[in-house]
Amino acid sequence: MKREILWNEKDAAKATGGISTARFAATGISIDSRSVTKGDLFVALRGPNHDGHDFVSDAFRGGAVAALVDSQSYGISNDNSLLVVDDSLAGLEALAKAARQRSDARVVAVTGSVGKTGTKHALQSALSEVAMTHASPKSYNNKWGVSLSLARMPRNTCYGVFEVGMNRPGEITPLSHILQPHLAIITNVEAAHLEFFKNLDAIADAKAEVFDGLEGLGTAILNRDNAQYENLATAARKKGVYQVVDFGQDPKSWARIKDYALHSNYSSVSANVDGEDVTYRVGIAGRHWVYNSVAVLAAVKVVGADLHSAMDSLSGLSALKGRGNHHLVNTSAGVFEVIDDSYNANPASMRAAFETLGESQPGAGGLRIAVLGDMRELGLDSRKLHRDLVPALTSVGIDLVFCAGSHMLDLYDALPVNLRGHHAASAEKLLPAVLEGIRPGDVAMIKGSLVMQMGAIVEALINLDEPARALNGN
């Protein structure tokens, strides 16, 4: 399918105040020379570890039609189309702002301590059922990712859904001003990034920065069951938010969860959205996904899209890589299941993952196994926050626990002896014990902060799948 032209040399130069050396028509934008596709505008950013200007030639070989470079770059050939600006990051942000100004799309910003990527993904799926929808890919939620995602938004977009993240105060405000959202969803406020905040109130204040750029008649969608709800609702009103809509099990919720049932690979939900009773299925297991789903339905209702099409899309959802997706691994000895939740972790998402593992159905003689890596950026309370997870582990029927990392040692030592599988300093050192301990019928859930590289354990377990290895000729 032919891709729409996003930027030509005139529009890009006008947006950025830059100078174009030749004509071009870009159908995409990339900041990584390794993922450039034919027709892209390559933006050469200067990062903490690499300078994109060193990879401009690679980008052109990969199919880029032009490169956005800063005026301090030397030795880059003018034989190719260049858009020269004072600062390449400022240039990318300028493209994002111009894309926002030229579009009539209804824009939704999604943030929160837990669930923002999943909620964004589910809302994108729901709105795509009814109209042209553009969304940030993966977890593109920082100053680079938000600007890149917005600069890629086609002119004819009806709905834009963007994830916004932070780990320090003051990071969301400029992103909100770039996005100028009509709706802002805050999924929840939990103990994440506490290393950079004195308490949960401070995290709530930082999340409330998403209201700073909200359009005049904007709407805030908040989790009424979260302990920070009143703080967030008050912040929204003080910042002039036109409408506050809430979701949760609280009887006063605008989008209210009436009842739900959790199953091993899906959830059933009964809810009331703005006075309308609805019943639907979410194609991913977990209580946290029940909450994500009503937040999505609230947003769909607010933007005026079709609620029943959205419910249909929720039933077809599948978990993203590293965020709860399931794998069945077939070996000569039998089958076991892997739940890959390895992308990231904080206390709230850990508890949600334990609940999901507790709802799983092991095979004959199988165990529910948790393979856990450190939760990072929790500050001075890190040891206590790790130990405090023990009741959540023991209350849902988890049979065996493997732990990686110095922080997880506190949890491991606090476990009942019969639940202790093995502890090691890293995922790499823990892997042999996990491979030795897994048996047919088991369900193993792997989770930890991204820096712990728990995904390597997931890959090693999946690679035990003998039919897959046979298909690959191994």
N, C-alpha and C positions, 0 to 999 in steps of 0.2 A: 504494500500500500504506500502510495506517494505521501511523503511527509510535508506538512505545511511549512512555508518559510516563516521563521520566527523573527529573524533580524537580517536586514540588508545593511550595506555600508552607510547609507544616509540616515536611517533610523537609529542605528547603533551610535553613530557619531553625534547625532543630535541628543540622544539620551545621556551620553557620557561626557560630552564636551571634548571628545577626542578627535584625532585626525586619522582618516582612513587613507592608506596608501594605494588601494585598488578596490575595484568593485567586488562584492561577494553577496551571496544569498545563503544564510545559515539556516538549516532545518533543526538544529539541536545545539546544545551548549555542553561542554565538558571542562572539568578542571583536572582531569587525570589523563595523561597521554596514553596510558595503557588501555583505557576504555573508550577512546575516541572512535566514533563511527563516521562513515562518509557523510559529509555535509555539516559537520559540527563547527561551531566557533569555539576555539580552545582559549580558555582564560588562564593566563600564566600567573598564578598566585605565588607570593613569597611566604612560605610556611616556616615553622620552627625547625624542621629537619631537611626540607628540600625547597628549591627554588624552581617554580614552574618554567621560568625562562630557560632553564637548562634543557628542557624537554620539548621546546617548540618544534624543532626539526622532527622529532619522533611523532609529534601530533600531526604534522603535515603528511608524513609518510603513512599515518594511520587513516588519512582521509579528511582531515580538517580543511575547511575552505578558507579560514582566516584565523588569526590569533590576536587576542587582546593582550597587549604588553604595556609595561610602563615606560616612561620617558628615560629611565635610568638604565634600560637594557641596551647592551652593546653586542655587536657581532651577530645579530639576527638578520638574515638576508631580507632585503626588500623585494626579492624576486617573488615572494608570496604576499598575500593580502594581510596587512597588519592594521590593527586599530590601536593607535598609540595614545595612551592616557597618562595623567600624572601619577596615578596609583591604581594598580590593577584590581585590588579589593574594592576600592571606592568605585571603580568602573563597573564591577559586577553588581554592586549595590545599586548603582544608578540604572543599570539595565532592569533590575528587579523592580525598582520604583516606577520606571516607565511602563513596564509590563502591567503593573497594578493600575496605573492611571488610564491606560488605553482599554482596559477590560471592564465589562459590565457584570462580571461574575460576582456571585454571592460568595464571600470568602469566610471560611471557618478556621480559627486557630485552635489547636488542641494541645493542652499542656497538663501536667500533673506528675506526681511522684511515681505513680505506677499506672500502667495501662494506656499511656498516650499513643504509642505506636499501634497497638491493637485497635484502639478506638478510631484512630485516623484511618486505618486500613478498612475497618468495618463500615465507617461512614462513607469512604470513597466507593466501596462496593455498592452500598445502598443507593447513593445518589447517581451512580453510573447507570443504574437501571432505568432512570427517567430522563437524563440529559447528559451532555458533554461535561465530564468531570475531570479535573486535573488535581493531582496530589503529590506531595513530597514523597520521594521513594525512600525505602528502608527507614533509617533513623536520621534523616538529614534535617537536624533541628537546631544547629548552632549558627553562628553568623555567616559561615560559608554556605552551609546546607540550605538555610531558609532563603538566602538571596539566590542561590543557584536554582532551587526549585521554583521560585517565583519568576525568575527571568526566563524559565522554560515554558511558562504558561501560554498556551495558544490564545489568540485574540478571541476566538469564538467559544471560549470556555463559559459554561453556565454556573458551575460550582467549583470552587477551589478549596481544597482541604490541606492544611499545613500543620505539621508538628513543630512545636516550639519547646526547646529544652534549656536548661541552665544548671550550673553547679555553684554559682556565686551570685550575690546580689547585683542588680543592675544590668544583667545580661539580657533579660527578656524585653525591657523597655524599647531599645532600638529596633529589635525584631518586630515588635508589635507596631511600631510606627512605619516600618517598611511594608508590613502586610496590610495594615488598616482593615482588620477583619470586621465583618458584620456580626459574627458570633464568636464567642470565646468559651470553650469547654475546659473546665478544670476537673479532671477525673477524681482527684483526691490530693491530700497533703499528708505525707508520711515521713518517717525518719530515713531520708535519703540525703546524701551530701552534707550530713551534720558536721563534718569536718570544717565546713566553711560558714556554718550558721550557729548561733548560740542556742536556738531552740526551735520548736515547730512553728511558733508564731512568726519567727523570722523567715522560715521557709514559705509560709503562707503569704507574707508580704511580698516576697520575691515572685511567687506565682501570680499574685494579683497585678503585677506589672503588665500582664497580658492585656489588661483593660486600658492601658495608657494610649494605645493607638486605635481603640475601637471607634468605628464610625458612629455618627451622631445618634442614630436610633438603634444602637447596638444592643445585643442580648448576651448576658452571662448565663451559662448553664453549669450548675454546681451540684455536687454530691451532698444532699441534705443529711445523710447519715454520717458524714465525716466530721470529726471533732472540730475542724477548722471552718465549718460551714458559716457560722455567724461572722467570723472575722472576714471571710472572703465576700460574703454578701454586703457587709458594711463597707468594705473597700470598694466594691463595685458601685455602690450608690454614691459614695463620696467622689468617685471619679466620673460621675455623670452618666453611668450606664443606664440606658432607658428601661430595660426589663431584666429582671432576675428570674430565671426558671430553674427549678430544682428537680432532682431525681433521687430515688432511693426507696427504702421500705417504710420510712416515716409516713404516717397517714396523711400528712399535710403536703406530701410531694406532688408536684405538678405531673411528673411521670413516675407513677408509683408501682413498685414491685409488689404484687398481691401474693404471689406464691411462686415457687420454683422447685424443680427436681433436678438433681445432679446425677449424671450417668457417666460411664467410663469414657465416652468420646463425644458427648453432646450434653446440652442442658435444655430443659423445658421450662418455659416462663409464662406466667399469667400476669398481666400488668394493666394499668389504666393510664392512658396518655391523654391529658387534657380532657378528661371526662369520657373517653372512649375505651371500653374494655377490649383487650386484645390477648390472644394466645398464640405463641410462636415457639419455634425451636432455634437454638443457637448451635451451629455446627462444631463448636469447640467446648470442651468440658471446663467446668470451674465456676465457682461463685463469682469471682471477679469478672468473668465474662457475662454473667447475668447483669451486673452493674454497667459494664461497657455497653451492653445492648440497649438498655433503657436510655442511656446518655445519647446513643445514636438516634433512637426513635424520637427523643425530645428535639434533637437538632433537625431531623427530617421534618418534623411537624412545624418548627419555627420558620424554616425556609420555605414552607409551603409545598414540599414534595409529597409524593404518594406514600402513605404509611404502610400500606399492605405490600407494595413492591419492595419496600425496605425490609419488611419482615421476611419475605421470600428470600431476599439476599442473605439475611442472617443465617438461614438454615443451611446455606451452601458454603458458609465460611470454613476455611481451614487455617490452622495456625501457621504463622511464618517461621522460617528457619530460626532455631535458637530461642523460640518463644512459645514452646509447648507443643511443637509438632511431634507426631508419633511415628515410630518405625517398628515394624515387625522384622525380626532377624531370624532367618531360618538356618539352622545348622544340622549336621548329621545326627546330633543328639536330641534335637527338638527346637522349639521356637521360644524366644523371649522377646519382650517389648522394651523399647527405649523411648523415653519422653525427653526430648531435647529442649530444655529450658535454660540453655547455657549462655544466653546473650548477656544477661546482667542480673544483679541481685541487690535487694535491700530487705529489711525485716518484713515489710508488708508483702512484697512479692514472694518472699520465701514462704510465708504462711499460706499464701494462695496456692503455691506449688505443692505444699504438703497436703492441702485439702484435695487437690486434684489427684495426687498419688494415692491418697486414702480411698478415693472413689474408684480406683482402677480395679480390674478383676484379673488377678494372676491366674495362670493355668494350674493344673493339678500339681500340688506340691510346691508351687512357686511362692516367692516372697516379694513384698514391696520394699524396694531398696532405694534409699536416697544417697546420691553421690554429690557432696557439697563442697564448694570452694569458698574462700573468704568473701565476705561483703566488705567492700572498700569505701573510703571517704565517710566513715561514721564518727571520726573524731575521738575524743577522750572516752566516750561511753562504748567504744567498739566491743571491748571484752564482755561487758554486761549484755549488750544487745545480741551478741552471739549466744551467750548462755541462756538468755531469755527465750530462745527459740525451742528449747527442749520440751516444754509442755505441749507446744503445738505439734511437735514431732510424735510424742508418745500418745497423744490423744486421738490420732486418726488411723492407727493400725499399721504404722510403718514398722517393718520387721528388722531392718539392718541399715546401718548408716556408715558410709565411708566419707572421710573428710580430708581436704587438702588445704594447707596454708596455716600460718601461725595463729591467725585469728580464730580459725575453726577448731584449733586445739582446745580452746576454752569450752566450746560446745561439746566436743568429743569427750572431754574429761567429765563433763556433767551428765552424760548419758548413762542410763542403766547399763550395766556390763553386758547384758545379753543382746543389746542393740549395737554394740561396737563392732564394726567390721574391720576397719583399718584407718590409721591416720598417717599422712606423709606431708612433707614440706611443700610439695607442688603437685600439680595435676600429672606431670610427667612421671614423678616418683610414685604416685598413687596408682597409676594405670595398671601395673602388673597385678596388684592385689584385686582390683576390680575385675580384670580379665579372669583371674583365678576364681573369684567368688561368684560370678554370674552363672546361673543354671537355667535349663529349660523351664518355662512356666513363670519365670521372674518378670517383674516390671521394674525397670531401673529409671529413675528420674535424675537427670544431671543438671545442676544449677550452681552458679557462682558469678562474681563480678567478671567483666570481660577480660580484665588484666590477668585473671587466673588461668585463662586459656582452657577452660573446662570443655570447650568444643572438641579438643583433641581426643578426649575420652569418648565422646559421642561418635566421632569418626572411627575410632578403633573398634568400638562395639559394632557399628554398622558394617564395617569391613569384614566381620566374621560371617556375614550372610553368604552362604555357599552358592545359592542360585545366581546371585548377582555376580559373584566371582567367576562362575562358569560362563555367564553371558559375556563377560569381559575377556574371556580367554585365559584366565589365570588358574 
